Amino acid sequence: MAGREDEDVDRLPERSQRALERLKDPREHALASALDLDDFARLAKARLPKAVYGYVANGAEAMVARDNNRSAFQHWRMVTRVLRDVSARSQETTLFGKRYAAPFGIAPMGASAVVAYDADNAMARAAREAGIPFALSANSITPLEEVAKTNPDSWFAAYQSPDPSKIERMLGRVERAGYEVYMLTVDVPVGSNRVNDKRAGYSMPLRPTPRLTLDGLTHPRWLAGTFGRTILKRGVPEISNLEADHRVGIFSREVAVIAGHDDFGWREAELIRKLWPGKFVIKGVLSAEDARIARELGADGVVVSNHGGRQLDAAVSPLEVLPEVRREAGGMAVLCDSGFRHGTDVLKALALGADFVMVGRPFLFAAAVAGEAGVQRAIGILSKEIDIDLALLGVNEAREVGPEALREAFTPPRMGEPA
Ligand SMILES: Cc1cc2nc3c(=O)[nH]c(=O)nc-3n(C[C@H](O)[C@H](O)[C@H](O)COP(=O)(O)O)c2cc1C
């Protein structure tokens, strides 16, 4: 015992040394304080200009859908099973013919490089390291060819013009770059009413108003580490992947808030299905009827999503419609996103019929806090939570968690009030 105490004393200076080293690198220090996915939002809020933080965090209008996405998980509680050998736990999941290390991936997020330096590549690299999928948004700044080199397993998430010749040229570009999964985002026929973005001073194209300039100047870590570094090393950011042969600078008036096409319909989706040789996934479905149409059209999967509460503010939470979509999905893969922050959130969705989950904001905030290392930590945290939750539920694999593990939350009757 005495020996161990002596050892501890001997090692103290070395440990203090390491603690001091950590303090010297504030990014590492910040990272160590992130214990769950919500912590990345808190840490990013301190670093990012209000307008940029708001762009990521906000939902549409009164942000009802965004907040409902979180509270929907509280509708479900879980029943544990005990005394089962859970020492062979694995989260490995097969999707679109590939084996992934966990049942979740990184959702497509446009204009990420405005939020964190080289964010698309940072997220793509972290996903590759961790063995999970990363979806690149068409509304992004990093050319899709570059991201495909960083992570050859990346998926492409398109906002597509309905012009057949543009469709053909864009599919050709995506295919030549080596993408196998083409995800079509369909819940943005028009940009939504993001009043909170406007209040915070965010717009696309970015307008360097005095307010936005002051916001940037008072957040020097973002100004130098993201904005300045981007301009110096990569030039003025351009939205690079909306069309096969056209780029638009983020300060240019040509950039719409979001690349919606209100004249795009199932006929165009059918054309994409005919032309695209790889996996075709339709993202932003909330209705079972739409899932049926997607299946009949030959899609390989749908993403049940309300865009993180960033489109229709009265939209149902994906969790509410997951079982009915599953029933119509047939052999299609059912993915789900919007509001997933914890291991049990992921497992609840799998129990309600999802095959896979996508997570957005926390990974972009993690990139803003500490680049690729931040994203790696965020992936690790969610994966660790799932691992613990599997053990506590008494199962070895995520797909063993079925509806029998779920109970609707018990609402106690009101006491002491007149009937
Ligand atoms: C900053 C930001 C940008 C986004 N851009 C896109 C996009 O370009 N294409 C798309 O399909 N979805 C986009 N989304 C929606 C995400 O793919 C995903 O559906 C949503 O973020 C999931 O909800 P969560 O952030 O609560 O996890 C974006 C989300 C955020 C937060």
The ligand as a Gaussian input file, in Angstrom:
#p B3LYP/6-31G(d) Opt

LIG

0 1
 C      -26.268000      23.743000     -40.739000
 C      -27.120000      22.718000     -41.416000
 C      -27.115000      22.624000     -42.793000
 C      -27.883000      21.651000     -43.421000
 N      -27.812000      21.526000     -44.782000
 C      -28.432000      20.483000     -45.387000
 C      -28.249000      20.248000     -46.771000
 O      -27.536000      20.982000     -47.444000
 N      -28.872000      19.170000     -47.329000
 C      -29.678000      18.341000     -46.591000
 O      -30.208000      17.376000     -47.110000
 N      -29.865000      18.549000     -45.274000
 C      -29.253000      19.587000     -44.655000
 N      -29.414000      19.768000     -43.309000
 C      -30.264000      18.840000     -42.547000
 C      -29.444000      17.644000     -42.056000
 O      -29.007000      16.840000     -43.112000
 C      -30.270000      16.775000     -41.110000
 O      -31.485000      16.425000     -41.727000
 C      -30.563000      17.458000     -39.768000
 O      -29.515000      18.305000     -39.396000
 C      -30.756000      16.403000     -38.702000
 O      -31.116000      16.981000     -37.498000
 P      -30.074000      17.255000     -36.308000
 O      -29.203000      18.370000     -36.726000
 O      -30.986000      17.643000     -35.192000
 O      -29.322000      15.982000     -36.045000
 C      -28.686000      20.765000     -42.659000
 C      -28.683000      20.877000     -41.277000
 C      -27.910000      21.827000     -40.647000
 C      -27.908000      21.893000     -39.150000

